[in-house]
């Protein structure tokens, strides 16, 4: 990958254009974003995942472009089939080849970032949490951390839902959202490792077809269905929740798992269990500073009581069970 000075100059060239055809403002965790899209197609691809807001403080100016709009092939590593990471002199850049490649880069001093899609397409998991690695870079010197978890909150506080894929995080989060809880995400959320404050990063969710009947209210006629490794998902935007997309203070960490219970059951767990549930995917998905990530996740795991949660067989029994558990703390 090219040196930081070269990357910084290429970012500056892109921002030398006064504007992009489609612009919007969004909040992403503790940050305010200005988003620029080089085409309406790109806006339609990524904007539904963002929590749009009115014009406010801008912490990161972010542009989404393709090879048709700007040639950044000079930034692609010589061994283009391998992922690469550069952290140097205030520049953070990630090349992710995969089947559908993407290049992220941010000038942290100028607070300007780019997401370059050489094929004009993006994988489903990138659409649902666009440019999350750049948000990770912005958080580096703060107590904030983007963690692989869902989060929902009610009168008794917020719960962080930690665990691997297929553990039931999305089911629990959407059930609580349907029951009127605040929704902070089903995949990655922002957590302050010093205070326990939780903020949503995106308003997206990825739903398995088996749960369509339960959460039909969240599925619009134009909802895209993705297929990655033979696993179809409905790609949801929950922007219509409006003010019910929000954050709050961490009260407990629940580790969802399915152990055959008919109704939700809770078993005390340890901070180390929360650490093991949060860290692997968080560290894998967010390139750079692995020791700092582990330190922040360890602090988050120790901020609140931890429980294993067998979520049972009836999704809409989850919200009242969660509420009872939180009120008992």
C-alpha positions in Angstrom: 0.0 0.0 0.0 1.2 3.5 -0.8 2.7 5.8 1.8 0.5 8.0 3.9 1.5 11.2 2.1 0.4 9.8 -1.3 -2.9 8.7 0.2 -3.5 12.0 1.9 -3.0 13.8 -1.5 -5.4 11.5 -3.2 -8.0 12.2 -0.6 -7.4 15.9 -1.0 -8.0 15.6 -4.8 -11.4 14.0 -4.2 -12.4 16.8 -1.8 -11.1 19.5 -4.2 -14.4 18.9 -5.9 -16.8 21.2 -4.2 -19.6 18.7 -3.7 -21.1 15.4 -4.7 -24.4 15.0 -6.5 -26.1 13.6 -3.3 -25.3 14.8 0.1 -26.7 14.1 3.6 -25.9 14.4 7.3 -25.9 11.5 9.7 -25.0 10.7 13.3 -22.9 7.6 13.8 -22.1 6.8 17.4 -20.7 9.9 19.1 -19.8 11.5 15.7 -21.6 13.8 13.2 -21.0 12.9 9.6 -21.4 14.7 6.3 -21.9 12.1 3.6 -21.3 12.7 -0.1 -22.3 10.1 -2.8 -20.9 10.3 -6.3 -24.2 8.9 -7.7 -27.8 8.3 -6.7 -27.1 4.6 -7.0 -24.4 4.9 -4.3 -26.8 6.9 -2.1 -29.5 4.2 -2.5 -26.9 1.6 -1.6 -25.6 3.1 1.7 -27.9 5.9 2.9 -30.6 3.6 4.3 -28.2 2.2 6.9 -27.3 5.7 8.3 -29.2 7.6 11.0 -29.8 10.7 9.1 -29.9 14.1 10.8 -30.1 17.8 10.2 -27.0 19.8 9.6 -24.8 19.9 12.7 -21.3 19.5 14.0 -19.2 17.5 11.5 -16.6 15.1 12.9 -16.0 13.3 9.6 -16.6 14.3 6.0 -17.1 11.0 4.1 -17.3 10.5 0.3 -18.5 7.3 -1.4 -17.1 6.9 -5.0 -16.4 4.3 -7.6 -13.8 3.8 -10.3 -16.2 5.6 -12.7 -15.9 8.7 -10.7 -12.2 8.7 -9.5 -9.4 6.3 -10.3 -7.7 5.2 -7.1 -6.1 2.1 -8.5 -2.7 3.5 -7.5 -3.7 3.0 -3.9 -4.4 -0.7 -4.4 -1.5 -2.9 -3.1 0.6 -4.8 -5.6 -0.7 -8.1 -4.2 -4.3 -7.0 -4.7 -5.7 -10.4 -3.6 -4.5 -9.8 -0.1 -6.1 -7.4 2.5 -3.8 -4.6 3.6 -3.8 -2.1 6.4 -1.8 1.2 6.7 -1.7 3.3 9.8 0.9 6.0 9.4 1.3 9.7 10.1 -2.4 10.4 10.8 -3.6 8.3 7.8 -5.6 5.1 8.2 -6.3 3.0 5.1 -7.7 -0.5 4.6 -7.9 -2.5 1.4 -10.4 -5.3 1.5 -10.3 -7.4 -1.6 -12.9 -10.2 -1.2 -15.2 -10.9 -4.1 -16.5 -7.3 -4.2 -13.5 -5.1 -3.1 -13.5 -1.9 -1.2 -10.9 0.7 -0.2 -11.3 2.8 2.9 -9.0 5.7 3.8 -9.2 8.6 6.2 -7.0 11.6 6.9 -7.6 11.9 10.6 -6.1 15.4 10.9 -8.3 16.8 8.1 -11.3 14.5 9.2 -11.9 13.5 5.6 -12.5 9.9 4.5 -13.3 8.0 1.4 -14.9 4.7 0.6 -13.9 3.6 -2.9 -15.8 0.8 -4.6 -13.9 -0.2 -7.8 -16.7 -2.4 -9.1 -19.5 0.0 -8.1 -20.9 -2.6 -5.7 -20.6 -3.5 -2.1 -21.1 -6.8 -0.1 -24.3 -6.9 2.1 -22.4 -6.7 5.3 -20.7 -3.5 4.1 -24.0 -2.0 3.1 -25.4 -2.7 6.5 -22.5 -1.0 8.4 -20.9 1.3 5.8 -17.4 2.5 6.5 -17.4 1.2 10.0 -13.6 0.8 9.9 -13.2 4.6 9.5 -15.5 5.1 12.5 -13.2 2.7 14.4 -10.2 4.8 13.3 -11.9 8.0 14.6 -12.5 6.3 18.0 -8.9 5.2 18.4 -7.8 8.0 20.8 -11.2 8.1 22.6 -12.8 5.8 25.2 -15.4 4.8 22.6 -15.3 1.4 20.9 -17.4 -0.1 18.1 -18.3 -3.5 19.4 -19.9 -6.5 17.7 -23.2 -6.6 19.7 -26.8 -5.6 19.6 -28.2 -3.1 22.1 -31.7 -2.2 23.2 -33.0 -0.1 26.1 -36.1 0.5 28.2 -37.1 2.2 31.4 -34.6 0.1 33.4 -31.6 0.8 31.2 -29.8 -0.7 28.2 -28.7 -4.2 27.6 -25.8 -5.2 25.4 -26.5 -8.4 23.5 -23.2 -10.1 22.9 -22.4 -13.3 21.0 -21.5 -15.0 17.8 -23.7 -15.1 14.7 -26.9 -17.1 14.9 -26.9 -16.8 18.7 -30.2 -14.8 18.7 -29.0 -11.2 19.0 -31.1 -9.9 16.0 -34.2 -11.8 17.1 -34.0 -10.3 20.6 -33.1 -6.8 19.4 -36.0 -6.7 16.9 -38.5 -8.2 19.4 -37.6 -5.4 21.8 -37.8 -2.8 19.1 -41.3 -4.1 18.1 -42.3 -3.9 21.8 -41.4 -0.2 21.9 -37.9 -0.2 23.3 -35.1 2.1 22.1 -33.1 0.4 19.4 -29.3 0.9 19.1 -28.4 -1.8 16.5 -28.3 -5.5 15.9 -24.7 -5.9 14.6 -22.3 -3.2 15.8 -22.9 -0.5 18.4 -20.8 2.2 20.0 -20.0 1.9 23.6 -18.0 4.3 25.8 -15.6 2.0 27.8 -15.3 4.6 30.6 -18.9 5.5 31.2 -21.0 2.6 29.7 -22.8 5.1 27.4 -24.3 3.3 24.3 -25.0 5.0 21.0 -26.3 3.6 17.8 -24.0 3.5 14.8 -26.6 2.5 12.1 -30.3 1.9 11.8 -29.9 -1.3 9.8 -30.7 -4.9 10.7 -30.2 -8.3 8.8 -33.1 -10.7 9.2 -33.3 -14.4 8.5 -36.2 -15.5 6.3 -37.5 -17.7 9.1 -38.4 -14.7 11.2 -40.4 -12.8 8.4 -43.8 -13.6 10.0 -42.7 -12.3 13.4 -41.2 -9.1 12.2 -43.3 -8.4 9.1 -43.8 -4.8 10.4 -40.1 -4.1 9.7 -40.1 -5.5 6.2 -41.0 -3.1 3.4 -41.9 -4.0 -0.1 -38.6 -2.9 -1.5 -36.4 -4.6 1.2 -33.4 -6.2 -0.5 -32.6 -9.9 0.1 -29.0 -10.7 0.1 -27.4 -14.1 -0.2 -23.9 -14.6 1.2 -22.5 -18.1 1.4 -25.9 -19.6 0.9 -27.4 -17.6 3.8 -30.3 -15.3 2.7 -31.0 -12.2 4.7 -33.5 -9.4 4.5 -31.6 -6.2 4.6 -33.6 -3.9 6.7 -33.6 -0.1 7.4 -35.3 0.8 10.6 -35.2 4.5 9.9 -39.0 4.6 10.4 -38.5 4.0 14.1 -37.5 7.7 14.3 -36.9 8.8 17.9 -36.9 5.1 19.0 -33.4 4.8 17.5 -31.2 5.9 20.3 -28.9 5.1 23.1 -28.5 5.2 26.9 -26.5 3.8 29.8 -25.5 0.1 30.0 -27.3 -1.7 32.8 -26.5 -5.4 31.9 -24.8 -7.5 29.3 -26.9 -10.5 28.1 -25.2 -13.3 26.2 -28.0 -14.9 24.1 -27.9 -18.6 23.5 -30.4 -21.3 22.6 -30.4 -24.2 25.1 -34.0 -25.5 24.6 -35.9 -23.3 27.1 -39.5 -22.7 26.2 -39.5 -19.2 27.9 -36.5 -16.9 28.4 -34.2 -18.0 31.2 -31.2 -16.2 32.7 -28.0 -17.6 34.3 -25.3 -15.5 36.0 -22.1 -15.2 34.0 -18.8 -13.5 34.5 -17.2 -10.4 32.8 -14.7 -12.9 31.2 -17.7 -14.5 29.4 -18.8 -11.1 28.1 -15.2 -10.4 27.0 -15.1 -13.7 25.1 -18.5 -13.0 23.5 -17.6 -9.5 22.4 -14.0 -9.6 21.4 -13.4 -12.1 18.5 -15.7 -10.6 15.9 -15.0 -7.1 17.0 -11.3 -7.5 16.6 -11.6 -9.4 13.3 -13.9 -6.9 11.7 -12.1 -3.8 12.8 -8.5 -3.7 11.5 -5.9 -2.0 13.6 -4.9 -1.5 17.2 -5.9 -5.0 18.5 -4.4 -4.4 21.9 -6.4 -1.2 22.4 -9.6 -3.0 21.2 -9.0 -5.8 23.7 -8.4 -3.2 26.5 -11.6 -1.3 25.7 -13.7 -4.5 25.4 -12.3 -5.7 28.8 -13.4 -2.5 30.4 -16.9 -2.7 28.8 -17.3 -6.3 29.9 -16.7 -5.2 33.5 -19.1 -2.2 33.6 -22.3 -4.1 34.3 -23.7 -7.5 35.5 -23.4 -10.3 32.9 -26.0 -13.1 32.3 -26.4 -15.9 29.8 -29.9 -15.6 28.3 -31.6 -18.6 26.8 -34.1 -16.6 24.8 -36.7 -19.3 24.4 -38.9 -20.2 21.5 -41.3 -17.2 21.4 -39.6 -14.0 20.3 -42.2 -11.7 21.7 -41.7 -13.2 25.2 -38.2 -11.8 25.1 -39.0 -8.1 25.9 -41.0 -8.6 29.1 -38.4 -11.2 30.3 -35.6 -8.7 29.6 -37.5 -6.0 31.4 -38.0 -8.1 34.5 -34.4 -9.1 34.6 -33.2 -5.5 34.3 -35.6 -4.2 36.9 -34.3 -6.8 39.4 -30.7 -5.4 39.2 
